[in-house]
Amino acid sequence: MVLVVSFILLASNAKSNNTFGIYIITFLTFIGWIVTFFAIGTGLVVLPYEFLYSYLNKPKKVTVAEFDVLKQIMLNDLLTLRKRAKALENERPLAEKKSFLK
């Protein structure tokens, strides 16, 4: 739409509308359209390969034993994070006393 308006302004006979800014806007929108066409074309070519790759590398089913191991690892990480959160909560009053942003 901007490109059409810019071309109409350039084609008009009114000399006051043909400023340097109009020429720059027209040139940049034209270049933008060219870049858009190349990007869309590249994306459409790659899209089937991306779908095939996603299908071939889809997540595998997890057995109950693997799930229990992963659950235990996540539980250990969660407990570590809770300990860090408690330590930060204990430091909050000290940080509020030293804060310069009150």
Secondary structure as UniProt FT lines:
FT   HELIX           2..11
FT   TURN            15..17
FT   HELIX           20..56
FT   HELIX           64..98
//
